[in-house]
Amino acid sequence: MKGTAREVLDAPHPVLSAQAESVDPADPRVVAAAADLLATLRGELGTTGLAAPQIGLSWRLIAFDAGGHPQTRSWAGELVVVNPRLTQAARWHDGREGCASVAGLTAEVPRATRITLLGRLPGTGEAVTIEADAYEARCIQHQLDHLDGVLFLDRVPGALSLHRRPHSCDS
C-alpha cells in the first residue's frame, strides 16, 4: 500500500508526551497508518526512524530503516512494527541522538547496544523478532521511547548536555 507523507509534529505537542495505545495490526486504519509512517520516514532526509505519535497518532507503531547510517552493523531492512516491545537489552553505551520532532538539538543518550524486539507486522499480524545492535538498536529504542511519551531530551541530565545540530538526522 502506498502511503501519504504526513507532517512530523514538533515538541512540545501533547501527543508526543502521551502513552500510545496498542492496536490491532490487521485493522485497515493501522495498515494505512503504517504506510503513511513509511512514506513520512522516506521523506525526512537523514531520518532513520519515526513513531506513530510523531505523525499525530497515539498508537504503538514504529518505522525504521537504519541501513544508510554509517554506524549501522545490523539491518532488519525498512520495517514497520506494531505493538513493539523490548525483551532484551545489553551492553549500554552513550551515543549522540537527535530527533525529527526536536529540531536543531542533539545529546549523548545512554542506550543498549544489543537488543531483542518483538512485535507484529501490519496487515498480516505475523509475529516478528528483531535482534539489533549498534546504531539500529539505538534507533529502535529511540522510537520505543516515543510510544511511552518520552523524548531523548528526557534522558539527558541537563541543558549543558545538549548540542546544536548543524544538520537534520534522527536516531
N, C-alpha and C positions, 0 to 999 in steps of 0.2 A: 504494500500500500504506500502510495506517495503522500508524504505529509506536507504540512504547511509550516514554514518557519514562523515562530512567534517572537514577540518581544521578550527579552530577558529582563526580569524585574531587578531593580536596584534596592539594596538595603537602604533604609530600614522598612521596606514593605512588610506589613503584618504577616503575610503568608510565609515569609522566609523565617519567621521565628515561631511558627506553629508546628505541632507534631502532625505529620502526614498520616493519612488513613490507609489501611490495607485495602486492596481492590481485587476484583475477580479478573484474572488475566484473560479470560475468554470474553469479557464484556466488550462489545464493539466500540464503546467510548474509550476504553482503556487501549484497545488496539490502535484507534485513531490518535490518541494522545501519544502513544509510543512512536508512531510515525512522525508526528509533529515534533517530538523531542529530538529525534534523529535529524530531521530537517533543520531544526534550530541549531543543533550541535554542528552540523556541516557548515552552516553559515557564519558561525562565530570563529573568526580567524584566530588560530593559536589555542583554541579551547579544546580540551581533551575529554571533558565530561560535563554533564548537566543533570540536574534532578528536576522532577516534575514541579516542585514548588517554585523553581526559578522561572517557569513559564506560567505561573498562576494557578497551578493545580496542586491541592494539598493531598496528593496521592503518593503511595510508596512505589515509585517508579524512577529508575536511573538509566541514563545512557552514557556510554563511554567508548572511546577509541583512542588508546594511548600509543598506537603503532607508530605515529610520526614523531614522537618525542625522543630526543637523543639519549635520555636516561632510561628508556624502556628496555627491560630484559624479557619479561613475559608479555604475551599479547594474546588476548582472548578474541580479538577482532573488534569490529564495530558491533556493539551489542546493547540491547535494552533488557533490563531485568526488572521483573515485577515482584514486589514484596521481598526485596533482598534482605538477607541477614548475614552478619558476620559470625562464623562459627569457630574460627581460629585466628589468632593474631600473635606474631612473634617477631623478635629482633627489632626493637624500637630504635628509631633514629630521627633526628631533627632534619628537616628539609624545607626549602623555600616553596611557599604556595601563594597563589593569588586566586581570584575568583571573578567570574564574569558579572556577578552581582555586586562586587565591591571594586569599582574602577580605581586604578592608579595606585593600589597598595599591595604589598606582599609582606610575608613574615615567615620566620622559621617556626615550623609546627612539628611537634613530635608525632610520629605515626609508626605503625608496624610496617616492616619491610617485607614481611611474608604473611599472607592471609588466605583464608578459605571463605568463599562467599557462596551461599545457597540462595536460590530464588526460582522463579518461573519465567518462561518465555511468554511474551504477549501473543494472544491468539490461540495457541495450542495448549498453553498451561503446562507444557513439558518442564519437568524439573531440570535445573541446570546447576552444576557445581563448577566454580571457577577458583583455581589456585593461581594467585598472582603474587608477584614480588616486585621489588624496587619501585619504579615510578607508577606502574599500573596499580599496585597495591595502594599507594598514596592517593591516586586519583579516585579509586573506588571508595576509600574511607572518607574522602572529602565529600563525595556525593551522598554517602550514607548519613553524614552529619546533617546535610540539608534536609533529609527526611525527618530528623529529630529537632528541627528548628535551630540548629547550631551553625554559625558561620565560623570560618577559620579565625576571625578576629576574636571569637570567644575562647580560643585555645592559646592565645598569646598572653604573656604576663603583664604587658603594659604598652603604652604608646611608644616607648623607646625601642620596642621590638619590631616596630613597623618600618617598612622601607618604601620609598616611592618607586613605582614601577614605570620604566620608560616605554614599555610596550604591553600589549594585551595578550595574556596567556593564562589559562585556567588550569588548575590541578584537577 
